[in-house]
Amino acid sequence: MQFLLLAGLLIATPVQLPAYIDPGSGSLFVQMLVAGVLGASVTLKTFWKQLKGYLSRGDSSCEK
């Protein structure tokens, strides 16, 4: 119960933080977003190839 009271007080206390976002920060955010999308696509592509290879090796009826 004390934790909830403390959390409520911390959330309800207004805090003003001076912040400035320069163009370099926006560029960094875009770069991180692009890198995340490309990294996820490479990961999915690799996983898909491994899964496809695993499933195709199990089918021995096509091999002579």
Residue pairs with C-beta under 8 A, 6 or more apart in sequence:
none
